[in-house]
Amino acid sequence: MSAQLFYLQGLILDNYGNSYVANSSNHWIQMFCPGAVFGITIAGTGQAGQGDSELKFPYDVAFDSEMNL
């Protein structure tokens, strides 16, 4: 997958300083550790879809009360 970020829609930080970004046009969610240059794709395949592990234009990220993304 490309490391480029396009159309960032949502951003949230966890208690450890990790950033989670919804990348709408790339159809994935990436995590960036503090000081990291490259993110780790944690959800989505890079292709729009509605099946298992696929996302279609994600526009936000959030945690629930137990810090699940």
Sequence and secondary structure as in RCSB ss.txt:
>XXXX:A:sequence
MSAQLFYLQGLILDNYGNSYVANSSNHWIQMFCPGAVFGITIAGTGQAGQGDSELKFPYDVAFDSEMNL
>XXXX:A:secstr
      SEEEEEE TTS EEEEETTTTEEEEE TT SS EEEEE SSB SSTT BSS       TT   
